[in-house]
Amino acid sequence: MSVTLVALLLAASPQHPARPRDAGVPIGKGTERAVVKLTSPAGGWSVGRMMKVEGTVSDPTVDPIVLSINGDRYLLRTFNGRFSRKFPAAAGKNVVVATATNQGGTAEAQVTCFAQIPPVPLKVVLTSDTDGVYTDLHVYEPTETSVAADGRLELKKMAHVYWANTASPSGGTFFLNDQGGSFDQPGYGPYLYVHRAPPKGVFLIATNYWPSGDKAHTVGTLNLTLFEGTAAETKRLVQVPLATPGTTRVLAWVNVLGDGRADVWVPGQDARGSGWPSNLDEVARELSRKGGPSDSGEL
């Protein structure tokens, strides 16, 4: 989306006075620098595929904390000074850093955990920079019939995995957005999807934006990791402004080629190489025209 179009969208949105929660990461009200502690993971070695990140912050007005796992940034809600969320572990080193900021300054805690698990070929993490919004993650997986004989991609024949249909026919895992034990609350995310044996073919990764209350806009951030924990590990960061309720945006395309190889195409960032279906732009427009989920949550 061009800068001009973004500006027009933002100008058309309802304008409200700036408030701390609408202007990036809110800062806690405490005047003495907080103490943040990580009680999990405990460090050392683990054989679990999931890693529980849990801890406390002495200033309960710090909400959210900023969490980094191997450089991927998350905003994690706190509840009465406590935070907890399970994340897919990366094969090998997992460096977890929790940062808490209030009027007295910034404090952090760090722990390193080594996971003895198979590498994760495909991991998708979607977050937003604003509380009180939904930036729902939608993943379309390839199927045996999703590419027609003429080489064109057919959206209706892809497997749609999202909050209302988390069962992936090919074995992907979709994690609902857990906010303090509730799975139906708006927030920063993270929205998570991993596939430990992705099939060959084209994956589509999209977001559907629904603000709540008077929230006008947000920035969606996609952290895409391929072949995590291997020499072929590749990371992509995609950030897009979201301003119109019901907006559906294609964030990235992934073409899994097999044998530890995959191509990524990010619209607006990359030149599209060979080997892709010829109608990806048409599919993206088709998805956008649907205008958001119906009562069943379909896109």
Helices and strands as residue ranges (DSSP letters): H 3-12, G 20-22, E 36-40, E 44-46, E 50-57, E 65-69, E 72-76, E 82-88, E 92-102, E 105-115, E 120-128, E 133-141, G 155-157, E 159-161, E 173-175, E 191-195, E 201-211, E 218-228, E 234-242, E 248-258, E 261-265, H 280-289
